[in-house]
Amino acid sequence: MGRIERGEQALSIDKIWHIADALGRDPADLFSISLDLDKMRRNKEQDKAEGFTDIDLGTNV
């Protein structure tokens, strides 16, 4: 797993299925999480470029 995380080894379809099975998830879930995180990152970058900043709600989140 570490070699995959470090980009030293590519994932095969078989490995994706094994990882998803070990996590008790559907393989598509692994990709949807990644896409959601990427979308959030792009939205934050776009907001920053347009001059919007984070709103402080007074919480320690």
mmCIF file as Biopython writes it, N, C-alpha, C and O atoms, coordinates in Angstrom:
data_model
#
loop_
_atom_site.group_PDB
_atom_site.id
_atom_site.type_symbol
_atom_site.label_atom_id
_atom_site.label_alt_id
_atom_site.label_comp_id
_atom_site.label_asym_id
_atom_site.label_entity_id
_atom_site.label_seq_id
_atom_site.pdbx_PDB_ins_code
_atom_site.Cartn_x
_atom_site.Cartn_y
_atom_site.Cartn_z
_atom_site.occupancy
_atom_site.B_iso_or_equiv
_atom_site.auth_seq_id
_atom_site.auth_asym_id
_atom_site.pdbx_PDB_model_num
ATOM 1   N N  . MET A ? 1  ? 0.817   -1.182 0.000   1.0 0.0 1  A 1 
ATOM 2   C CA . MET A ? 1  ? 0.000   0.000  0.000   1.0 0.0 1  A 1 
ATOM 3   C C  . MET A ? 1  ? 0.866   1.252  0.000   1.0 0.0 1  A 1 
ATOM 4   O O  . MET A ? 1  ? 0.549   2.221  -0.690  1.0 0.0 1  A 1 
ATOM 5   N N  . GLY A ? 2  ? 1.938   1.245  0.753   1.0 0.0 2  A 1 
ATOM 6   C CA . GLY A ? 2  ? 2.820   2.403  0.819   1.0 0.0 2  A 1 
ATOM 7   C C  . GLY A ? 2  ? 3.435   2.740  -0.523  1.0 0.0 2  A 1 
ATOM 8   O O  . GLY A ? 2  ? 3.583   3.913  -0.866  1.0 0.0 2  A 1 
ATOM 9   N N  . ARG A ? 3  ? 3.791   1.720  -1.283  1.0 0.0 3  A 1 
ATOM 10  C CA . ARG A ? 3  ? 4.378   1.957  -2.608  1.0 0.0 3  A 1 
ATOM 11  C C  . ARG A ? 3  ? 3.374   2.625  -3.537  1.0 0.0 3  A 1 
ATOM 12  O O  . ARG A ? 3  ? 3.744   3.464  -4.359  1.0 0.0 3  A 1 
ATOM 13  N N  . ILE A ? 4  ? 2.125   2.259  -3.408  1.0 0.0 4  A 1 
ATOM 14  C CA . ILE A ? 4  ? 1.080   2.887  -4.223  1.0 0.0 4  A 1 
ATOM 15  C C  . ILE A ? 4  ? 0.912   4.340  -3.799  1.0 0.0 4  A 1 
ATOM 16  O O  . ILE A ? 4  ? 0.843   5.228  -4.649  1.0 0.0 4  A 1 
ATOM 17  N N  . GLU A ? 5  ? 0.844   4.592  -2.479  1.0 0.0 5  A 1 
ATOM 18  C CA . GLU A ? 5  ? 0.683   5.953  -1.971  1.0 0.0 5  A 1 
ATOM 19  C C  . GLU A ? 5  ? 1.835   6.865  -2.388  1.0 0.0 5  A 1 
ATOM 20  O O  . GLU A ? 5  ? 1.627   8.046  -2.665  1.0 0.0 5  A 1 
ATOM 21  N N  . ARG A ? 6  ? 3.041   6.319  -2.432  1.0 0.0 6  A 1 
ATOM 22  C CA . ARG A ? 6  ? 4.213   7.121  -2.820  1.0 0.0 6  A 1 
ATOM 23  C C  . ARG A ? 6  ? 4.370   7.248  -4.332  1.0 0.0 6  A 1 
ATOM 24  O O  . ARG A ? 6  ? 5.273   7.936  -4.807  1.0 0.0 6  A 1 
ATOM 25  N N  . GLY A ? 7  ? 3.496   6.588  -5.089  1.0 0.0 7  A 1 
ATOM 26  C CA . GLY A ? 7  ? 3.562   6.651  -6.543  1.0 0.0 7  A 1 
ATOM 27  C C  . GLY A ? 7  ? 4.638   5.774  -7.144  1.0 0.0 7  A 1 
ATOM 28  O O  . GLY A ? 7  ? 5.014   5.958  -8.302  1.0 0.0 7  A 1 
ATOM 29  N N  . GLU A ? 8  ? 5.132   4.834  -6.381  1.0 0.0 8  A 1 
ATOM 30  C CA . GLU A ? 8  ? 6.176   3.935  -6.872  1.0 0.0 8  A 1 
ATOM 31  C C  . GLU A ? 8  ? 5.592   2.769  -7.667  1.0 0.0 8  A 1 
ATOM 32  O O  . GLU A ? 8  ? 6.297   2.139  -8.455  1.0 0.0 8  A 1 
ATOM 33  N N  . GLN A ? 9  ? 4.323   2.485  -7.465  1.0 0.0 9  A 1 
ATOM 34  C CA . GLN A ? 9  ? 3.672   1.387  -8.169  1.0 0.0 9  A 1 
ATOM 35  C C  . GLN A ? 9  ? 2.279   1.822  -8.588  1.0 0.0 9  A 1 
ATOM 36  O O  . GLN A ? 9  ? 1.547   2.438  -7.814  1.0 0.0 9  A 1 
ATOM 37  N N  . ALA A ? 10 ? 1.925   1.493  -9.818  1.0 0.0 10 A 1 
ATOM 38  C CA . ALA A ? 10 ? 0.600   1.841  -10.330 1.0 0.0 10 A 1 
ATOM 39  C C  . ALA A ? 10 ? -0.419  0.804  -9.855  1.0 0.0 10 A 1 
ATOM 40  O O  . ALA A ? 10 ? -0.078  -0.335 -9.536  1.0 0.0 10 A 1 
ATOM 41  N N  . LEU A ? 11 ? -1.659  1.232  -9.820  1.0 0.0 11 A 1 
ATOM 42  C CA . LEU A ? 11 ? -2.746  0.338  -9.447  1.0 0.0 11 A 1 
ATOM 43  C C  . LEU A ? 11 ? -3.282  -0.399 -10.661 1.0 0.0 11 A 1 
ATOM 44  O O  . LEU A ? 11 ? -3.461  0.190  -11.728 1.0 0.0 11 A 1 
ATOM 45  N N  . SER A ? 12 ? -3.532  -1.667 -10.496 1.0 0.0 12 A 1 
ATOM 46  C CA . SER A ? 12 ? -4.215  -2.432 -11.534 1.0 0.0 12 A 1 
ATOM 47  C C  . SER A ? 12 ? -5.688  -2.544 -11.130 1.0 0.0 12 A 1 
ATOM 48  O O  . SER A ? 12 ? -6.045  -2.268 -9.985  1.0 0.0 12 A 1 
ATOM 49  N N  . ILE A ? 13 ? -6.513  -2.936 -12.047 1.0 0.0 13 A 1 
ATOM 50  C CA . ILE A ? 13 ? -7.927  -3.129 -11.749 1.0 0.0 13 A 1 
ATOM 51  C C  . ILE A ? 13 ? -8.088  -4.149 -10.622 1.0 0.0 13 A 1 
ATOM 52  O O  . ILE A ? 13 ? -8.921  -3.976 -9.732  1.0 0.0 13 A 1 
ATOM 53  N N  . ASP A ? 14 ? -7.291  -5.203 -10.668 1.0 0.0 14 A 1 
ATOM 54  C CA . ASP A ? 14 ? -7.356  -6.228 -9.619  1.0 0.0 14 A 1 
ATOM 55  C C  . ASP A ? 14 ? -7.054  -5.639 -8.244  1.0 0.0 14 A 1 
ATOM 56  O O  . ASP A ? 14 ? -7.741  -5.945 -7.270  1.0 0.0 14 A 1 
ATOM 57  N N  . LYS A ? 15 ? -6.033  -4.802 -8.167  1.0 0.0 15 A 1 
ATOM 58  C CA . LYS A ? 15 ? -5.659  -4.191 -6.879  1.0 0.0 15 A 1 
ATOM 59  C C  . LYS A ? 15 ? -6.756  -3.261 -6.376  1.0 0.0 15 A 1 
ATOM 60  O O  . LYS A ? 15 ? -7.029  -3.211 -5.177  1.0 0.0 15 A 1 
ATOM 61  N N  . ILE A ? 16 ? -7.385  -2.525 -7.290  1.0 0.0 16 A 1 
ATOM 62  C CA . ILE A ? 16 ? -8.479  -1.637 -6.890  1.0 0.0 16 A 1 
ATOM 63  C C  . ILE A ? 16 ? -9.598  -2.463 -6.263  1.0 0.0 16 A 1 
ATOM 64  O O  . ILE A ? 16 ? -10.146 -2.082 -5.228  1.0 0.0 16 A 1 
ATOM 65  N N  . TRP A ? 17 ? -9.938  -3.581 -6.877  1.0 0.0 17 A 1 
ATOM 66  C CA . TRP A ? 17 ? -10.986 -4.454 -6.336  1.0 0.0 17 A 1 
ATOM 67  C C  . TRP A ? 17 ? -10.576 -5.012 -4.971  1.0 0.0 17 A 1 
ATOM 68  O O  . TRP A ? 17 ? -11.405 -5.086 -4.064  1.0 0.0 17 A 1 
ATOM 69  N N  . HIS A ? 18 ? -9.306  -5.405 -4.814  1.0 0.0 18 A 1 
ATOM 70  C CA . HIS A ? 18 ? -8.831  -5.939 -3.537  1.0 0.0 18 A 1 
ATOM 71  C C  . HIS A ? 18 ? -8.901  -4.885 -2.435  1.0 0.0 18 A 1 
ATOM 72  O O  . HIS A ? 18 ? -9.327  -5.176 -1.317  1.0 0.0 18 A 1 
ATOM 73  N N  . ILE A ? 19 ? -8.487  -3.674 -2.751  1.0 0.0 19 A 1 
ATOM 74  C CA . ILE A ? 19 ? -8.518  -2.588 -1.763  1.0 0.0 19 A 1 
ATOM 75  C C  . ILE A ? 19 ? -9.959  -2.265 -1.379  1.0 0.0 19 A 1 
ATOM 76  O O  . ILE A ? 19 ? -10.277 -2.131 -0.197  1.0 0.0 19 A 1 
ATOM 77  N N  . ALA A ? 20 ? -10.819 -2.143 -2.371  1.0 0.0 20 A 1 
ATOM 78  C CA . ALA A ? 20 ? -12.227 -1.852 -2.102  1.0 0.0 20 A 1 
ATOM 79  C C  . ALA A ? 20 ? -12.853 -2.957 -1.245  1.0 0.0 20 A 1 
ATOM 80  O O  . ALA A ? 20 ? -13.604 -2.674 -0.311  1.0 0.0 20 A 1 
ATOM 81  N N  . ASP A ? 21 ? -12.543 -4.199 -1.563  1.0 0.0 21 A 1 
ATOM 82  C CA . ASP A ? 21 ? -13.071 -5.327 -0.797  1.0 0.0 21 A 1 
ATOM 83  C C  . ASP A ? 21 ? -12.585 -5.271 0.651   1.0 0.0 21 A 1 
ATOM 84  O O  . ASP A ? 21 ? -13.359 -5.498 1.581   1.0 0.0 21 A 1 
ATOM 85  N N  . ALA A ? 22 ? -11.307 -4.968 0.836   1.0 0.0 22 A 1 
ATOM 86  C CA . ALA A ? 22 ? -10.744 -4.886 2.192   1.0 0.0 22 A 1 
ATOM 87  C C  . ALA A ? 22 ? -11.397 -3.770 3.001   1.0 0.0 22 A 1 
ATOM 88  O O  . ALA A ? 22 ? -11.534 -3.878 4.220   1.0 0.0 22 A 1 
ATOM 89  N N  . LEU A ? 23 ? -11.800 -2.701 2.322   1.0 0.0 23 A 1 
ATOM 90  C CA . LEU A ? 23 ? -12.452 -1.573 2.999   1.0 0.0 23 A 1 
ATOM 91  C C  . LEU A ? 23 ? -13.964 -1.754 3.109   1.0 0.0 23 A 1 
ATOM 92  O O  . LEU A ? 23 ? -14.654 -0.957 3.745   1.0 0.0 23 A 1 
ATOM 93  N N  . GLY A ? 24 ? -14.466 -2.813 2.479   1.0 0.0 24 A 1 
ATOM 94  C CA . GLY A ? 24 ? -15.905 -3.055 2.493   1.0 0.0 24 A 1 
ATOM 95  C C  . GLY A ? 24 ? -16.667 -2.028 1.670   1.0 0.0 24 A 1 
ATOM 96  O O  . GLY A ? 24 ? -17.803 -1.681 1.995   1.0 0.0 24 A 1 
ATOM 97  N N  . ARG A ? 25 ? -16.043 -1.544 0.607   1.0 0.0 25 A 1 
ATOM 98  C CA . ARG A ? 25 ? -16.641 -0.504 -0.234  1.0 0.0 25 A 1 
ATOM 99  C C  . ARG A ? 25 ? -16.736 -0.982 -1.669  1.0 0.0 25 A 1 
ATOM 100 O O  . ARG A ? 25 ? -16.115 -1.974 -2.052  1.0 0.0 25 A 1 
ATOM 101 N N  . ASP A ? 26 ? -17.512 -0.272 -2.449  1.0 0.0 26 A 1 
ATOM 102 C CA . ASP A ? 26 ? -17.588 -0.508 -3.877  1.0 0.0 26 A 1 
ATOM 103 C C  . ASP A ? 26 ? -16.394 0.210  -4.526  1.0 0.0 26 A 1 
ATOM 104 O O  . ASP A ? 26 ? -16.052 1.314  -4.103  1.0 0.0 26 A 1 
ATOM 105 N N  . PRO A ? 27 ? -15.757 -0.382 -5.529  1.0 0.0 27 A 1 
ATOM 106 C CA . PRO A ? 27 ? -14.612 0.288  -6.159  1.0 0.0 27 A 1 
ATOM 107 C C  . PRO A ? 27 ? -14.927 1.708  -6.641  1.0 0.0 27 A 1 
ATOM 108 O O  . PRO A ? 27 ? -14.057 2.577  -6.592  1.0 0.0 27 A 1 
ATOM 109 N N  . ALA A ? 28 ? -16.138 1.951  -7.097  1.0 0.0 28 A 1 
ATOM 110 C CA . ALA A ? 28 ? -16.511 3.295  -7.561  1.0 0.0 28 A 1 
ATOM 111 C C  . ALA A ? 28 ? -16.410 4.311  -6.431  1.0 0.0 28 A 1 
ATOM 112 O O  . ALA A ? 28 ? -16.128 5.484  -6.676  1.0 0.0 28 A 1 
ATOM 113 N N  . ASP A ? 29 ? -16.640 3.866  -5.187  1.0 0.0 29 A 1 
ATOM 114 C CA . ASP A ? 29 ? -16.539 4.778  -4.043  1.0 0.0 29 A 1 
ATOM 115 C C  . ASP A ? 29 ? -15.128 5.345  -3.902  1.0 0.0 29 A 1 
ATOM 116 O O  . ASP A ? 29 ? -14.956 6.496  -3.501  1.0 0.0 29 A 1 
ATOM 117 N N  . LEU A ? 30 ? -14.134 4.546  -4.227  1.0 0.0 30 A 1 
ATOM 118 C CA . LEU A ? 30 ? -12.755 5.023  -4.111  1.0 0.0 30 A 1 
ATOM 119 C C  . LEU A ? 30 ? -12.502 6.204  -5.037  1.0 0.0 30 A 1 
ATOM 120 O O  . LEU A ? 30 ? -11.763 7.125  -4.691  1.0 0.0 30 A 1 
ATOM 121 N N  . PHE A ? 31 ? -13.107 6.172  -6.191  1.0 0.0 31 A 1 
ATOM 122 C CA . PHE A ? 31 ? -12.919 7.252  -7.157  1.0 0.0 31 A 1 
ATOM 123 C C  . PHE A ? 31 ? -13.793 8.458  -6.842  1.0 0.0 31 A 1 
ATOM 124 O O  . PHE A ? 31 ? -13.379 9.599  -7.044  1.0 0.0 31 A 1 
ATOM 125 N N  . SER A ? 32 ? -15.002 8.206  -6.347  1.0 0.0 32 A 1 
ATOM 126 C CA . SER A ? 32 ? -15.900 9.328  -6.063  1.0 0.0 32 A 1 
ATOM 127 C C  . SER A ? 32 ? -15.349 10.183 -4.932  1.0 0.0 32 A 1 
ATOM 128 O O  . SER A ? 32 ? -15.501 11.404 -4.958  1.0 0.0 32 A 1 
ATOM 129 N N  . ILE A ? 33 ? -14.715 9.571  -3.944  1.0 0.0 33 A 1 
ATOM 130 C CA . ILE A ? 33 ? -14.102 10.331 -2.852  1.0 0.0 33 A 1 
ATOM 131 C C  . ILE A ? 33 ? -13.002 11.229 -3.402  1.0 0.0 33 A 1 
ATOM 132 O O  . ILE A ? 33 ? -12.915 12.403 -3.042  1.0 0.0 33 A 1 
ATOM 133 N N  . SER A ? 34 ? -12.177 10.686 -4.261  1.0 0.0 34 A 1 
ATOM 134 C CA . SER A ? 34 ? -11.091 11.460 -4.861  1.0 0.0 34 A 1 
ATOM 135 C C  . SER A ? 34 ? -11.637 12.615 -5.689  1.0 0.0 34 A 1 
ATOM 136 O O  . SER A ? 34 ? -11.108 13.724 -5.632  1.0 0.0 34 A 1 
ATOM 137 N N  . LEU A ? 35 ? -12.690 12.364 -6.456  1.0 0.0 35 A 1 
ATOM 138 C CA . LEU A ? 35 ? -13.282 13.411 -7.281  1.0 0.0 35 A 1 
ATOM 139 C C  . LEU A ? 35 ? -13.912 14.500 -6.423  1.0 0.0 35 A 1 
ATOM 140 O O  . LEU A ? 35 ? -13.827 15.682 -6.756  1.0 0.0 35 A 1 
ATOM 141 N N  . ASP A ? 36 ? -14.545 14.107 -5.318  1.0 0.0 36 A 1 
ATOM 142 C CA . ASP A ? 36 ? -15.137 15.094 -4.412  1.0 0.0 36 A 1 
ATOM 143 C C  . ASP A ? 36 ? -14.069 15.991 -3.801  1.0 0.0 36 A 1 
ATOM 144 O O  . ASP A ? 36 ? -14.250 17.206 -3.729  1.0 0.0 36 A 1 
ATOM 145 N N  . LEU A ? 37 ? -12.965 15.409 -3.364  1.0 0.0 37 A 1 
ATOM 146 C CA . LEU A ? 37 ? -11.878 16.193 -2.782  1.0 0.0 37 A 1 
ATOM 147 C C  . LEU A ? 37 ? -11.275 17.141 -3.805  1.0 0.0 37 A 1 
ATOM 148 O O  . LEU A ? 37 ? -10.965 18.289 -3.486  1.0 0.0 37 A 1 
ATOM 149 N N  . ASP A ? 38 ? -11.107 16.665 -5.035  1.0 0.0 38 A 1 
ATOM 150 C CA . ASP A ? 38 ? -10.552 17.507 -6.093  1.0 0.0 38 A 1 
ATOM 151 C C  . ASP A ? 38 ? -11.504 18.662 -6.405  1.0 0.0 38 A 1 
ATOM 152 O O  . ASP A ? 38 ? -11.059 19.789 -6.622  1.0 0.0 38 A 1 
ATOM 153 N N  . LYS A ? 39 ? -12.792 18.394 -6.428  1.0 0.0 39 A 1 
ATOM 154 C CA . LYS A ? 39 ? -13.783 19.441 -6.695  1.0 0.0 39 A 1 
ATOM 155 C C  . LYS A ? 39 ? -13.756 20.498 -5.592  1.0 0.0 39 A 1 
ATOM 156 O O  . LYS A ? 39 ? -13.829 21.693 -5.878  1.0 0.0 39 A 1 
ATOM 157 N N  . MET A ? 40 ? -13.651 20.069 -4.337  1.0 0.0 40 A 1 
ATOM 158 C CA . MET A ? 40 ? -13.585 21.022 -3.230  1.0 0.0 40 A 1 
ATOM 159 C C  . MET A ? 40 ? -12.335 21.889 -3.337  1.0 0.0 40 A 1 
ATOM 160 O O  . MET A ? 40 ? -12.396 23.094 -3.093  1.0 0.0 40 A 1 
ATOM 161 N N  . ARG A ? 41 ? -11.198 21.286 -3.702  1.0 0.0 41 A 1 
ATOM 162 C CA . ARG A ? 41 ? -9.952  22.036 -3.840  1.0 0.0 41 A 1 
ATOM 163 C C  . ARG A ? 41 ? -10.076 23.082 -4.948  1.0 0.0 41 A 1 
ATOM 164 O O  . ARG A ? 41 ? -9.665  24.229 -4.776  1.0 0.0 41 A 1 
ATOM 165 N N  . ARG A ? 42 ? -10.649 22.676 -6.091  1.0 0.0 42 A 1 
ATOM 166 C CA . ARG A ? 42 ? -10.809 23.609 -7.210  1.0 0.0 42 A 1 
ATOM 167 C C  . ARG A ? 42 ? -11.760 24.747 -6.863  1.0 0.0 42 A 1 
ATOM 168 O O  . ARG A ? 42 ? -11.517 25.894 -7.237  1.0 0.0 42 A 1 
ATOM 169 N N  . ASN A ? 43 ? -12.846 24.439 -6.147  1.0 0.0 43 A 1 
ATOM 170 C CA . ASN A ? 43 ? -13.783 25.480 -5.737  1.0 0.0 43 A 1 
ATOM 171 C C  . ASN A ? 43 ? -13.117 26.486 -4.804  1.0 0.0 43 A 1 
ATOM 172 O O  . ASN A ? 43 ? -13.334 27.691 -4.930  1.0 0.0 43 A 1 
ATOM 173 N N  . LYS A ? 44 ? -12.319 25.998 -3.883  1.0 0.0 44 A 1 
ATOM 174 C CA . LYS A ? 44 ? -11.620 26.888 -2.946  1.0 0.0 44 A 1 
ATOM 175 C C  . LYS A ? 44 ? -10.628 27.781 -3.694  1.0 0.0 44 A 1 
ATOM 176 O O  . LYS A ? 44 ? -10.517 28.971 -3.399  1.0 0.0 44 A 1 
ATOM 177 N N  . GLU A ? 45 ? -9.908  27.208 -4.660  1.0 0.0 45 A 1 
ATOM 178 C CA . GLU A ? 45 ? -8.971  28.002 -5.460  1.0 0.0 45 A 1 
ATOM 179 C C  . GLU A ? 45 ? -9.704  29.065 -6.267  1.0 0.0 45 A 1 
ATOM 180 O O  . GLU A ? 45 ? -9.231  30.196 -6.376  1.0 0.0 45 A 1 
ATOM 181 N N  . GLN A ? 46 ? -10.853 28.711 -6.830  1.0 0.0 46 A 1 
ATOM 182 C CA . GLN A ? 46 ? -11.639 29.665 -7.610  1.0 0.0 46 A 1 
ATOM 183 C C  . GLN A ? 46 ? -12.174 30.776 -6.709  1.0 0.0 46 A 1 
ATOM 184 O O  . GLN A ? 46 ? -12.135 31.947 -7.086  1.0 0.0 46 A 1 
ATOM 185 N N  . ASP A ? 47 ? -12.667 30.425 -5.533  1.0 0.0 47 A 1 
ATOM 186 C CA . ASP A ? 47 ? -13.148 31.434 -4.590  1.0 0.0 47 A 1 
ATOM 187 C C  . ASP A ? 47 ? -12.032 32.406 -4.223  1.0 0.0 47 A 1 
ATOM 188 O O  . ASP A ? 47 ? -12.244 33.617 -4.168  1.0 0.0 47 A 1 
ATOM 189 N N  . LYS A ? 48 ? -10.855 31.869 -3.976  1.0 0.0 48 A 1 
ATOM 190 C CA . LYS A ? 48 ? -9.716  32.718 -3.612  1.0 0.0 48 A 1 
ATOM 191 C C  . LYS A ? 48 ? -9.363  33.656 -4.766  1.0 0.0 48 A 1 
ATOM 192 O O  . LYS A ? 48 ? -9.084  34.834 -4.542  1.0 0.0 48 A 1 
ATOM 193 N N  . ALA A ? 49 ? -9.374  33.143 -5.997  1.0 0.0 49 A 1 
ATOM 194 C CA . ALA A ? 49 ? -9.058  33.956 -7.169  1.0 0.0 49 A 1 
ATOM 195 C C  . ALA A ? 49 ? -10.085 35.066 -7.364  1.0 0.0 49 A 1 
ATOM 196 O O  . ALA A ? 49 ? -9.760  36.132 -7.887  1.0 0.0 49 A 1 
ATOM 197 N N  . GLU A ? 50 ? -11.331 34.814 -6.943  1.0 0.0 50 A 1 
ATOM 198 C CA . GLU A ? 50 ? -12.393 35.806 -7.091  1.0 0.0 50 A 1 
ATOM 199 C C  . GLU A ? 50 ? -12.497 36.736 -5.888  1.0 0.0 50 A 1 
ATOM 200 O O  . GLU A ? 50 ? -13.383 37.589 -5.829  1.0 0.0 50 A 1 
ATOM 201 N N  . GLY A ? 51 ? -11.586 36.567 -4.925  1.0 0.0 51 A 1 
ATOM 202 C CA . GLY A ? 51 ? -11.544 37.470 -3.782  1.0 0.0 51 A 1 
ATOM 203 C C  . GLY A ? 51 ? -12.358 37.043 -2.580  1.0 0.0 51 A 1 
ATOM 204 O O  . GLY A ? 51 ? -12.447 37.785 -1.601  1.0 0.0 51 A 1 
ATOM 205 N N  . PHE A ? 52 ? -12.954 35.862 -2.634  1.0 0.0 52 A 1 
ATOM 206 C CA . PHE A ? 52 ? -13.698 35.372 -1.484  1.0 0.0 52 A 1 
ATOM 207 C C  . PHE A ? 52 ? -12.725 34.745 -0.492  1.0 0.0 52 A 1 
ATOM 208 O O  . PHE A ? 52 ? -11.726 34.144 -0.885  1.0 0.0 52 A 1 
ATOM 209 N N  . THR A ? 53 ? -13.023 34.889 0.779   1.0 0.0 53 A 1 
ATOM 210 C CA . THR A ? 53 ? -12.186 34.281 1.811   1.0 0.0 53 A 1 
ATOM 211 C C  . THR A ? 53 ? -13.044 33.406 2.691   1.0 0.0 53 A 1 
ATOM 212 O O  . THR A ? 53 ? -14.272 33.457 2.628   1.0 0.0 53 A 1 
ATOM 213 N N  . ASP A ? 54 ? -12.396 32.605 3.512   1.0 0.0 54 A 1 
ATOM 214 C CA . ASP A ? 54 ? -13.111 31.741 4.446   1.0 0.0 54 A 1 
ATOM 215 C C  . ASP A ? 54 ? -13.875 32.604 5.438   1.0 0.0 54 A 1 
ATOM 216 O O  . ASP A ? 54 ? -13.410 33.675 5.826   1.0 0.0 54 A 1 
ATOM 217 N N  . ILE A ? 55 ? -15.031 32.142 5.839   1.0 0.0 55 A 1 
ATOM 218 C CA . ILE A ? 55 ? -15.844 32.853 6.810   1.0 0.0 55 A 1 
ATOM 219 C C  . ILE A ? 55 ? -15.535 32.284 8.197   1.0 0.0 55 A 1 
ATOM 220 O O  . ILE A ? 55 ? -15.586 31.072 8.406   1.0 0.0 55 A 1 
ATOM 221 N N  . ASP A ? 56 ? -15.221 33.156 9.118   1.0 0.0 56 A 1 
ATOM 222 C CA . ASP A ? 56 ? -14.958 32.725 10.495  1.0 0.0 56 A 1 
ATOM 223 C C  . ASP A ? 56 ? -16.274 32.699 11.249  1.0 0.0 56 A 1 
ATOM 224 O O  . ASP A ? 56 ? -16.861 33.748 11.516  1.0 0.0 56 A 1 
ATOM 225 N N  . LEU A ? 57 ? -16.733 31.520 11.588  1.0 0.0 57 A 1 
ATOM 226 C CA . LEU A ? 57 ? -17.988 31.367 12.309  1.0 0.0 57 A 1 
ATOM 227 C C  . LEU A ? 57 ? -17.780 31.332 13.817  1.0 0.0 57 A 1 
ATOM 228 O O  . LEU A ? 57 ? -18.710 31.077 14.583  1.0 0.0 57 A 1 
ATOM 229 N N  . GLY A ? 58 ? -16.554 31.590 14.224  1.0 0.0 58 A 1 
ATOM 230 C CA . GLY A ? 58 ? -16.268 31.584 15.658  1.0 0.0 58 A 1 
ATOM 231 C C  . GLY A ? 58 ? -16.182 30.195 16.246  1.0 0.0 58 A 1 
ATOM 232 O O  . GLY A ? 58 ? -16.330 30.023 17.456  1.0 0.0 58 A 1 
ATOM 233 N N  . THR A ? 59 ? -15.951 29.218 15.422  1.0 0.0 59 A 1 
ATOM 234 C CA . THR A ? 59 ? -15.837 27.847 15.902  1.0 0.0 59 A 1 
ATOM 235 C C  . THR A ? 59 ? -14.405 27.380 15.753  1.0 0.0 59 A 1 
ATOM 236 O O  . THR A ? 59 ? -13.615 27.974 15.020  1.0 0.0 59 A 1 
ATOM 237 N N  . ASN A ? 60 ? -14.089 26.335 16.439  1.0 0.0 60 A 1 
ATOM 238 C CA . ASN A ? 60 ? -12.749 25.750 16.342  1.0 0.0 60 A 1 
ATOM 239 C C  . ASN A ? 60 ? -12.734 24.550 15.434  1.0 0.0 60 A 1 
ATOM 240 O O  . ASN A ? 60 ? -12.117 23.535 15.758  1.0 0.0 60 A 1 
ATOM 241 N N  . VAL A ? 61 ? -13.401 24.646 14.300  1.0 0.0 61 A 1 
ATOM 242 C CA . VAL A ? 61 ? -13.502 23.527 13.369  1.0 0.0 61 A 1 
ATOM 243 C C  . VAL A ? 61 ? -12.299 23.518 12.468  1.0 0.0 61 A 1 
ATOM 244 O O  . VAL A ? 61 ? -12.183 22.651 11.602  1.0 0.0 61 A 1 
#
